[in-house]
């Protein structure tokens, strides 16, 4: 019966995954506009997307998954150790991938069109990387956590994901990053049907 209980942490995690997917898709559309020679918002918008990913998912969301979701699951079973190890590794590699995209964006700013192919390839690779990562968490780990974590575990997980704080200054990130997210979504044109 525990699997049927709605957990606030799971609601938060799924919402944050959806926001991240929206930003990543925005990055893909942005570089697609550049490749098509279509007018695109200023490159600062792509930098804002990268900043959003680095500051929220990389600095807040992923460390909380590692500590409050993955660790208790490891304590309950070793059945998912290989998946959890891979997800933790992806959390670390995601930061390297973001840095590579930032460097490619800088090369594009300096060199123009000759550097666009690499930028686009890195963004596309990152989008696929993130989609696979999200799928593994949502189809393997969250169902396992629903089944195996105790009420005490869930109290801690729910509290952790219910309080997203800036890891650098302790201030709430929700308002500033919420505004940034809305600006990103508003700036990127809808995909052509």
HELIX and SHEET records of a PDB file:
HELIX    1   1 UNK A    2  UNK A    4  5                                   3    
HELIX    2   2 UNK A    8  UNK A   36  1                                  29    
HELIX    3   3 UNK A   43  UNK A   52  1                                  10    
HELIX    4   4 UNK A   53  UNK A   61  3                                   9    
HELIX    5   5 UNK A   62  UNK A   64  1                                   3    
HELIX    6   6 UNK A   65  UNK A   70  3                                   6    
HELIX    7   7 UNK A   71  UNK A   76  1                                   6    
HELIX    8   8 UNK A   81  UNK A  111  1                                  31    
HELIX    9   9 UNK A  112  UNK A  115  5                                   4    
HELIX   10  10 UNK A  116  UNK A  136  1                                  21    
HELIX   11  11 UNK A  137  UNK A  141  3                                   5    
HELIX   12  12 UNK A  142  UNK A  148  1                                   7    
HELIX   13  13 UNK A  151  UNK A  161  1                                  11    
HELIX   14  14 UNK A  174  UNK A  187  1                                  14    
END                                                                             
